[in-house]
Amino acid sequence: WSSDVCSSDLSEFSAAVLAQGPLVLVADQNNSSVVAYSLDTLQFSQVLIPTGSGGLNQAQDLTLHGGYLFVGSWNTLQVMRYNATTMAPAPAAGQGGAVFATDVCNAGLSYSGPGFMKFGPDGNLYVSCDGGGAVERYNGNTGAAMPSATYPSSYAKFAQVAQSAGIDFGPDGHLYVADFGPLGAPYVARDRKSTRLN
C-alpha cells in the first residue's frame, strides 16, 4: 500500500513508524514534514509536523523515544526532536528550533546525511550515515556527539559496508547494519555487526 500512499498524497516518503494509537507516522521527505495515516483505513489523517517546523529540511527516518519524536533532517545534517504528544519543537539545551543533534554524518568523508536512527540499549541515539559505512552515536539526553576512541568522527566504521542503511541492536548486544551496496549497484542487504557495546 505504500506506493499508493506515496503517489496519491506524498511527494516522497522516506520512513514510517507505528506510533501509539491507531496511526502510522510518515516522514514526507520532499515536503519536509511528518504526516499521519490511519492504521485501520490507510487514509490520510493529519499533518503532525508542518513543512519546515523547527528547521526540518528533507525529513528522513523517524524514531520515538522517551516521549519525543526524533526526525532526521537531511539537508541541515541534524536530528530534530519534537514533543510526541503536541509535536511542538523540543530542542536540546543551547539549541534553537527543534535541533537535538548537529553536524550529523558530516565527517568529511563520503557521508551524505543522517540515514536511519535507533536508540540503543544504553539509551543513546545511533545514526547510520548514508555512505562510508559509518554509524554515529549521540547522547540520548543532550544530543552531544559520542565518538569512539577508534573512530574519532563516528562511533563505528564498517569497512565491508558500502552504503550503511537500517540499523538495529541484536539480543547479543551487537549493533547490526544493513548494507545497500555501492551506489548505482543493485541493492543487496547484508548484515554486519560491530564489536559488542561496553
Salt bridges, closest charged atoms under 4 A:
ASP168 OD1 - LYS118 NZ 3.38
ASP179 OD2 - ARG190 NH2 2.43
